[in-house]
Amino acid sequence: MSSFYKSYLKLMLLSAFALTTLSACQSTMLRVNDCKAGDWGMIGNKDGDQGLDQRFEERKKFCANVDEGKIKADSATLYQAGWEQGNFQYWKRLGEQDGRAAKAMSSFADQAASEATKKNNTPLHQLAYKQGWISGNADYWRGVGDQDGVAGRPASGESAREAEGREIGFNRLSYLEGWQTGNQAYWTRLGYLDAHDGKPDSEFKQHALSAQQTGVQVREAAYRSAWNLEIIEYWKRLGWEDATQGRDVNTRRADAKQRGLKFSETEYKQSWEQRLVQYWRDAGKEDGYGRPNQLEQRMASARQNNVFVIAQTRDVYQQAWTEQNTRYCSVDNAFAFGRSNQRMAIEVCAGAQQQRVRRALMSGQEYEVVLRQQMYRNDELNRLADRRHDAEHRLARIEREIKRDQDDKNRVTNADTANADRRREQEKRELREFLRRSYDEFEDLRRWNFRYEQQLQQIKRDIYLAVVQAYFGF
């Protein structure tokens, strides 16, 4: 076995142990909280609902170490009543699960002989299981009936289903109940799909004929209700699309008449108009950010572009254009353009704004130049600071070595040690000289950094000072 595999296996075992320990700890805390609450009916109910046998004495002993005062004379009676209810719930739940899983009622024997039942020594409760199974079995057949109804199958299919489900127990009433729900959904879906695809509700006749031929119950009300709701949405969608594709209400009115289709004219026109309002708003926004006002040109070429001019066109476009133009011609935006060195269409700004915008644009460019100079000086400053730090560290180490050798009375003095001492003294002088000389350079760089910071702040102050002066007229 490789070392990697051993390490991996060890890690998995530790993880499993940690999870088990955490789970046990949480379980203990829950039991402690139950003891503090002193609700012995609940304690018994929890044991029964988990499939455990009665464990009053064990719970009593545990709770005595937590809060003995919560153990009363009637605690045992309350525990037993709660446990009996929990045991009933446990077996009823198993019955419901088996019933929904299309298992026969005889599956009780399998549950009674299961490992979980043996491990927990769970007392059996066949009546509770049966009650749960009946409910679960009904749910199962209700679901099967619903599926058949949704699929457009006739209710007479119950005979085949009864034959299939004889071994597990067929519930005819539940099947038919589910089928009725599914059949309703089937006709609702047909109505929805026809309207969604723009088909007239006269299609119902063909659907009804096909259903009668196969023995499927017809539900005209469900079909027409769904069709009437969705046909409105159909015309809304077309209105939205047509507005920017050169089609209008007159085109669609004729189209609906030709197809024999109910025309939701009011809803169509509302959607059509909403789309055009959005179109002209978007056009205003697009032009407003760095372009001149092109409303007249856009209105003149609207038909060529398969759109329409409506009553709100001028107001919607102008408002959107003005908002975006104000944003584009703001001092902050011009400053950002300058910093990124982008060209700005200053000519689209109002005459009174152009000078401020131009100044902010140039200030942004200047700001970026100064900022880059500051960054360059900062890099130099950081590199020099690192070199000085290394030199100080090296100097301190050499001085410690010199002092150590000076204090060592047993140190051998010969040519080698003398040479080593000279080298160290020489390096010490060089390091001190470097630190002395670089100090001035270091301080000079710091002063440069301070100057640059002052320049950057001054550039910003000047921009907004000009704005304030223009606003107050001085």
C-alpha positions in Angstrom: 0.0 0.0 0.0 1.5 3.4 -1.1 2.1 6.1 1.5 -0.3 8.4 -0.4 -3.1 5.8 -0.1 -2.4 5.3 3.6 -2.5 9.0 4.2 -5.8 9.3 2.2 -7.3 6.4 4.1 -6.3 7.9 7.4 -7.8 11.2 6.4 -11.1 9.6 5.4 -11.3 7.7 8.7 -10.6 10.8 10.7 -13.3 12.7 8.8 -15.8 9.9 9.4 -14.9 9.8 13.1 -15.3 13.6 13.3 -18.7 13.5 11.7 -19.9 10.7 14.0 -18.6 12.5 17.0 -20.4 15.7 16.0 -23.6 13.8 15.4 -23.4 12.2 18.8 -22.7 15.5 20.4 -25.7 17.1 18.8 -27.9 14.2 19.8 -26.7 14.6 23.4 -27.5 18.3 23.4 -31.0 17.6 22.1 -31.6 15.1 25.0 -30.2 17.7 27.5 -32.7 20.3 26.2 -35.5 17.8 26.4 -34.6 17.1 30.1 -34.6 20.8 30.9 -38.0 21.3 29.2 -39.4 18.4 31.4 -42.0 17.4 28.8 -42.1 13.6 29.3 -44.9 13.2 26.8 -42.7 14.7 24.2 -39.6 12.6 25.3 -41.7 9.4 25.0 -43.2 10.6 21.6 -39.7 11.1 20.2 -38.6 7.6 21.2 -41.7 6.1 19.7 -41.6 8.1 16.5 -38.0 7.0 15.9 -39.0 3.4 16.1 -37.4 2.8 19.6 -38.8 0.6 22.3 -39.8 2.2 25.7 -36.8 3.5 27.5 -38.2 5.5 30.4 -35.7 4.3 33.0 -32.7 5.1 30.7 -34.1 8.6 30.0 -34.9 9.1 33.7 -31.3 8.3 34.7 -29.9 10.6 32.1 -32.2 13.5 33.0 -31.4 13.1 36.7 -27.9 14.4 36.0 -29.3 17.4 34.1 -32.3 18.6 36.1 -33.7 16.1 38.6 -36.4 18.5 39.6 -38.1 17.9 36.2 -38.8 14.3 37.1 -42.3 14.1 38.6 -44.5 11.3 39.9 -46.5 11.1 36.7 -43.5 11.3 34.4 -43.6 7.5 33.6 -47.3 7.7 32.7 -46.8 10.7 30.5 -43.8 9.1 28.8 -45.8 5.9 28.0 -48.7 7.9 26.6 -46.3 9.9 24.4 -44.4 6.8 23.3 -47.6 5.0 22.3 -48.6 7.9 20.1 -45.1 8.1 18.6 -45.0 4.4 17.9 -48.4 4.7 16.1 -46.9 7.6 14.0 -43.8 5.5 13.2 -45.8 2.6 11.8 -48.3 4.8 10.1 -45.5 6.6 8.3 -44.0 3.3 7.2 -47.4 2.2 5.8 -47.8 5.5 3.9 -44.3 5.1 2.4 -45.0 1.6 1.2 -48.4 2.5 -0.1 -47.0 5.3 -2.2 -44.3 3.1 -3.4 -46.8 0.6 -4.9 -46.2 -2.1 -2.4 -48.8 -4.5 -1.1 -50.2 -4.3 2.4 -48.4 -7.6 3.1 -45.2 -5.6 3.1 -45.9 -5.1 6.8 -44.2 -8.5 7.3 -41.1 -7.2 5.6 -41.0 -4.1 7.8 -41.5 -6.3 10.9 -38.5 -8.4 10.0 -36.3 -5.5 8.9 -32.9 -4.9 10.4 -34.1 -1.5 11.8 -36.9 -3.2 13.7 -34.6 -5.8 15.1 -31.9 -3.3 16.0 -34.3 -1.0 17.9 -36.5 -3.8 19.3 -39.4 -1.9 17.8 -42.8 -3.1 19.1 -45.1 -3.8 16.1 -48.3 -1.9 15.4 -50.1 -3.5 12.4 -53.2 -1.4 12.7 -51.2 1.9 12.4 -49.3 0.5 9.4 -52.6 -0.5 7.7 -54.1 2.9 8.2 -51.0 4.6 6.8 -50.8 2.1 3.9 -54.5 2.8 2.9 -53.7 6.5 2.7 -50.4 5.9 0.8 -52.1 3.5 -1.6 -54.8 6.0 -2.3 -52.2 8.7 -3.1 -50.4 6.3 -5.5 -53.6 5.5 -7.5 -54.6 9.1 -7.5 -51.3 10.0 -9.1 -51.7 7.2 -11.7 -55.1 8.5 -12.6 -53.9 12.0 -12.9 -51.1 10.9 -15.3 -53.6 9.0 -17.4 -56.0 12.0 -17.5 -53.2 14.5 -18.4 -52.1 12.1 -21.2 -55.6 12.2 -22.7 -56.4 8.6 -21.9 -60.1 7.6 -21.3 -61.4 6.8 -17.9 -62.2 3.3 -19.1 -58.5 2.7 -18.7 -59.2 1.9 -15.1 -59.9 -1.7 -16.1 -56.3 -2.2 -17.4 -55.0 -0.4 -14.3 -57.0 -2.6 -12.0 -55.6 -5.7 -13.7 -52.0 -4.3 -13.3 -52.5 -3.3 -9.7 -54.4 -6.4 -8.5 -51.4 -7.6 -6.5 -50.8 -4.4 -4.6 -54.5 -3.5 -4.2 -56.4 -1.2 -6.7 -58.2 1.9 -5.4 -60.8 2.7 -8.0 -62.2 5.8 -6.4 -58.8 7.4 -5.9 -57.8 6.5 -9.5 -61.0 8.2 -10.9 -60.5 11.2 -8.6 -56.9 11.6 -10.0 -58.2 11.0 -13.6 -60.8 13.8 -13.3 -58.1 16.2 -12.2 -55.8 15.1 -15.0 -58.5 15.2 -17.6 -59.3 18.8 -16.6 -55.6 19.7 -17.0 -55.6 17.9 -20.4 -58.3 20.2 -21.9 -56.8 23.3 -20.2 -53.4 22.5 -21.8 -55.1 22.0 -25.3 -56.8 25.4 -25.0 -53.5 27.1 -23.9 -51.4 25.6 -26.7 -53.9 26.5 -29.4 -54.1 30.1 -28.3 -50.3 30.3 -27.7 -49.8 29.2 -31.3 -52.4 31.7 -32.6 -55.0 29.0 -33.6 -58.7 29.9 -33.4 -60.9 28.4 -30.7 -62.8 26.6 -33.5 -60.0 24.0 -33.2 -62.0 22.7 -30.2 -64.4 20.9 -32.5 -61.7 18.8 -33.9 -60.3 18.1 -30.4 -63.8 17.1 -29.2 -64.3 14.8 -32.1 -61.0 13.0 -31.6 -61.8 12.7 -27.8 -65.2 11.2 -28.5 -63.7 8.6 -30.8 -61.3 7.5 -28.1 -63.8 7.7 -25.3 -62.1 10.7 -23.5 -64.4 12.9 -21.6 -64.8 16.4 -23.2 -64.5 19.5 -21.1 -65.3 22.5 -23.3 -65.3 25.0 -20.4 -61.8 24.1 -19.4 -60.6 24.5 -23.0 -62.3 27.8 -23.6 -61.2 29.3 -20.3 -57.6 28.6 -21.0 -57.9 29.7 -24.6 -59.5 33.0 -23.7 -56.7 33.8 -21.2 -53.8 32.9 -23.5 -55.1 34.5 -26.7 -54.7 37.9 -24.9 -51.1 37.1 -24.2 -50.6 36.0 -27.8 -51.7 39.4 -29.1 -49.6 41.2 -26.5 -46.5 39.3 -27.8 -47.3 40.1 -31.4 -48.0 43.8 -30.5 -44.5 44.0 -28.9 -42.8 42.4 -31.9 -44.8 44.2 -34.5 -43.9 47.7 -33.2 -40.3 47.4 -34.4 -41.1 45.3 -37.5 -43.2 47.7 -39.4 -46.6 46.2 -38.6 -49.5 47.9 -36.8 -53.1 47.3 -35.6 -54.5 47.6 -39.1 -52.3 44.8 -40.4 -53.2 42.5 -37.5 -56.9 43.3 -37.6 -57.0 42.1 -41.2 -54.8 39.1 -40.3 -57.1 38.0 -37.4 -60.2 38.3 -39.6 -58.6 36.2 -42.3 -57.7 33.5 -39.8 -61.0 33.6 -38.0 -59.2 34.5 -34.8 -60.5 36.6 -32.0 -58.5 39.9 -32.0 -57.7 41.4 -28.6 -57.3 44.9 -30.1 -57.0 46.9 -26.9 -54.3 44.6 -25.4 -52.5 44.5 -28.7 -52.4 48.3 -29.0 -51.2 48.8 -25.4 -48.3 46.4 -25.9 -47.5 47.8 -29.3 -47.4 51.3 -27.8 -45.3 50.3 -24.8 -42.7 48.8 -27.1 -42.4 52.0 -29.1 -42.1 54.0 -25.9 -39.2 51.9 -24.9 -37.7 52.1 -28.4 -37.8 55.9 -28.4 -36.4 56.0 -24.8 -33.5 53.8 -25.8 -32.9 55.9 -28.9 -32.7 59.0 -26.7 -30.3 57.3 -24.3 -28.1 56.1 -27.1 -27.9 59.5 -28.7 -27.6 61.4 -25.4 -24.4 59.8 -24.5 -21.9 61.7 -26.7 -24.1 62.3 -29.8 -26.1 65.3 -30.9 -29.9 65.4 -30.6 -31.1 63.4 -33.6 -34.8 63.3 -32.9 -35.9 65.0 -36.2 -33.7 62.7 -38.3 -34.9 59.6 -36.4 -38.5 60.6 -36.9 -38.0 61.2 -40.6 -36.5 57.8 -41.1 -38.8 55.9 -38.8 -40.7 54.1 -41.5 -37.5 53.1 -43.2 -36.4 51.5 -40.0 -39.7 49.7 -39.5 -40.8 51.7 -36.5 -43.5 54.2 -35.8 -43.8 57.8 -34.5 -46.3 58.0 -31.7 -47.7 60.8 -29.6 -45.2 60.3 -26.9 -42.2 60.0 -29.2 -40.9 63.6 -28.8 -41.3 63.8 -25.0 -39.9 60.4 -24.3 -36.8 60.9 -26.6 -36.1 64.4 -25.4 -36.3 63.4 -21.7 -34.0 60.4 -22.2 -31.6 62.4 -24.4 -31.4 65.2 -21.9 -30.7 62.9 -18.9 -27.9 61.1 -20.8 -26.5 64.3 -22.1 -26.3 65.7 -18.6 -24.6 62.6 -17.4 -22.2 62.6 -20.4 -21.3 66.3 -19.9 -20.8 66.1 -16.2 -17.5 67.1 -14.6 -17.0 63.7 -13.1 -17.5 61.9 -16.5 -15.2 64.4 -18.3 -12.5 63.8 -15.6 -12.9 60.0 -16.1 -12.5 60.4 -19.9 -9.4 62.5 -19.4 -7.9 59.9 -17.0 -8.5 57.1 -19.5 -7.2 59.4 -22.3 -10.4 59.0 -24.4 -11.7 61.6 -26.9 -14.8 63.4 -25.7 -17.4 65.0 -28.0 -17.5 68.3 -26.1 -19.5 70.0 -28.9 -22.6 68.1 -27.8 -22.6 69.8 -24.4 -24.4 73.1 -23.8 -22.4 76.2 -24.5 -22.2 77.1 -20.8 -20.9 73.7 -19.9 -18.3 73.2 -22.6 -15.5 75.2 -20.8 -16.0 73.2 -17.6 -16.1 69.9 -19.5 -12.9 70.8 -21.4 -11.1 71.8 -18.2 -12.2 68.6 -16.4 -11.1 66.6 -19.4 -7.6 68.2 -19.4 -7.5 67.9 -15.6 -8.2 64.2 -15.9 -5.3 63.9 -18.3 -3.0 65.9 -16.0 -4.1 63.9 -13.0 -3.2 60.6 -14.7 0.3 62.0 -15.6 1.0 63.1 -12.0 -0.4 59.8 -10.7 2.0 57.8 -12.9 4.9 60.0 -11.8 3.9 59.4 -8.2 3.7 55.6 -8.8 7.1 55.7 -10.3 8.6 57.5 -7.3 6.7 55.2 -5.0 8.3 52.2 -6.6 11.7 53.8 -6.2 10.9 54.6 -2.6 9.8 51.1 -1.9 12.9 49.6 -3.5 15.2 51.9 -1.6 13.3 51.1 1.7 13.9 47.4 1.0 17.6 48.0 0.4 17.9 50.1 3.6 16.1 47.5 5.6 18.5 44.8 4.3 21.5 47.0 5.0 20.3 47.7 8.6 19.7 44.0 9.2 23.1 43.1 7.8 24.8 45.9 9.8 23.2 44.8 13.1 24.4 41.2 12.4 28.0 42.3 11.7 28.1 44.5 14.9 26.8 41.5 16.9 29.5 39.3 15.5 32.2 41.9 16.2 31.1 42.3 19.8 30.9 38.6 20.2 34.5 38.1 19.0 35.7 41.1 21.1 34.1 39.5 24.3 35.5 36.1 23.5 38.7 35.9 25.6 39.6 32.5 24.2 39.4 33.5 20.6 42.5 32.6 18.6 44.3 35.5 17.0 46.0 34.8 13.7 46.3 36.0 10.2 42.9 34.5 9.2 41.0 36.0 12.1 42.7 39.3 11.5 41.7 39.3 7.8 38.1 38.4 8.8 38.0 41.3 11.2 39.3 43.7 8.6 36.6 42.5 6.1 33.9 43.0 8.6 35.1 46.4 9.6 35.2 47.4 6.0 31.7 46.1 5.3 30.4 47.9 8.4 31.9 51.2 7.2 30.4 50.6 3.7 27.0 49.8 5.2 27.0 52.9 7.4 28.0 55.0 4.5 25.2 53.6 2.4 22.7 54.2 5.1 23.9 57.8 5.6 24.0 58.6 1.9 20.7 56.9 1.1 18.9 58.6 4.0 18.9 61.9 2.1 17.7 60.1 -1.1 15.0 58.4 0.9 13.7 61.6 2.4 13.8 63.3 -1.0 11.6 60.6 -2.4 9.2 60.9 0.4 9.0 64.7 -0.2 8.3 64.0 -3.9 5.6 61.6 -2.9 4.0 64.3 -0.7 4.3 66.9 -3.5 2.5 64.6 -5.9 -0.2 63.8 -3.4 -0.7 67.6 -3.0 -0.9 68.1 -6.7 -3.5 65.3 -7.1 -5.7 66.8 -4.5 -5.2 70.3 -5.9 -6.3 69.2 -9.4 -9.5 67.8 -8.0 -10.2 70.8 -5.8 -9.7 73.2 -8.8 -12.2 71.3 -10.9 -15.0 71.5 -8.3 -14.1 75.0 -7.3 -14.7 76.0 -10.9 -18.1 74.3 -10.8 -19.1 76.1 -7.6 -17.9 79.5 -8.9 -19.9 79.0 -12.1 -23.0 78.0 -10.1 -22.9 81.0 -7.9 -21.7 83.4 -10.6 -18.4 84.5 -9.2 
